[in-house]
Amino acid sequence: RGSNYYRYPMGIYMKIQESAENYLEAILMISKEKGNCRSIDVANELGFSKPSVSVAMKNLRESGLIEVDASGNISLLPDGLKIAQAIYERHTILSNMLIELGVPEKIAVADACKIEHDLSNESFDAIKKAHKKFIK
């Protein structure tokens, strides 16, 4: 299965929309950078309107991937964190590998964003192994 299939307990697979992966990854990155994350931060990071982000946060909340406290701070729940970390790892490794191959950073990052969602787990594992050998 591609990266955007998340394996839930008891072997149930659910397709995660690419946009949901992007939101989860953005929440992770913003939280790491700022210590907390709010909807406006996500809107600014991704360049989306506040109403679009609000709808997405509601969907992620209802899916059990995030929680939002009374102050509007967004936290990744365990399943959301797992997905966000997997996408972030893909993004980081793919970007770095493309840069190391001579692709300009801006293009490498943009291409990694396109690739990270559609690449199968098997292909990503192979790329990750090759990258480890490549950087030695």
N, C-alpha and C positions, 0 to 999 in steps of 0.2 A: 504494500500500500504506500502511496505517496506521503509526504510529510503532513499533509493536512487531513490525515485520518488519525484521530486520537483514540488510543485503546483505553477504554474504561474498564474498571474491575469486572471480572467474570467474562472477559473476552469480547465485550460489546465494543464495536467500532462506531465512531460518529464522525462524519465529515465536518471539519471545522472550516468555515469560510476563510478565504485568504484575508479578507478585511478584518475578521476577528483576530487572526494571527497578528496582523499589523498593529491592531489596538493593544493586544496583550504585550507584544514586544515593546511598543512605545511606553506603556505603563511601567514595564520593568526598567527600561533605560532612564526614564524620567525619575523614577523612585531612587535608582542608584545615584543619579546625579544630584538631585535636590533633597533626597531624604523622604519626600512625600510626593504625591501626585494628585492633581485635581483635573476635572474635565477640561477646564480652560487650557491646562498645560498640554493635554492630549490634542486638543483642537489646534493649538499653536504648533506643536511638533509635527503633526500630520497635514496641516493646512486645510482642515475640514471646518465646516461651520459648527457653531455650538449646538444647534438643534440636531445635526447629524450625529455628533458625538454623544449627545444625551440619549438618543435612541439606541445607539450601539452599547452604551454603558448599561442601559436597561436590559438589553438582550444578554449581555455578558453576565449581569447579575442574576437574571432568571435562569441562565445555564449553569449557575454555580461556579463560575470562573473568577468572579471578583466580588468584593463587598465594598460598599460605600458607607462611611460613617456619617454621623449627624453633621459634621463640619464639611462634608464633601470630599474628604480624603479617600482615595481609591486604593484598595489593597488587593493583591492577587491572592486568591485562595489556592490551596495545594494543586488542584488540577490546572488552574490558570497559570500558576508559576511554572509548572512542568512544561506546558506548551510554550510559554514565553521564553524560557531558558533554551528549549530545543531550537526555536526559530532564531534566537539571538546567536546561538552557537553556529548554526548554518550560515547566518549572515556574516559573522566575523570570519569564519574559516574561508568561505567563498570569496569575500572581499580581499582578505589578505593574500590568498593564493593568486587571484587575478592581478593584484598590485605587484606581487613578486614576479609574475610573468611579464610585467612591463606595461600593463594596462594603466592608464592614468587613473588616479584615485577616484575622482568624481564619477567616471564611467564604471569603474570596478564596483563601487558601492551601489550604483543604480542597477547594474546587471545582476549583482548578488541579490538585490531585492526581488528581481523578477524570477531568478532561478530558485531561491530558497523555498518557495511554496510548492513548486511542482516536481521537484527532484525526489525520486524514490528513496526510501531509507537505505536500500542496498547500494545505490549509486553514491549517496552521501557518505556512507561508511567507507566505501572504496576511496573516495576523494579525501576523506579525513586521514586514512592510512597513508595515502600518497603524500599528502601535505606534511605529515610528521616526518617522513623520509626526506622530503624536499628541503625542510628547514634545518636539518642537521648539519 
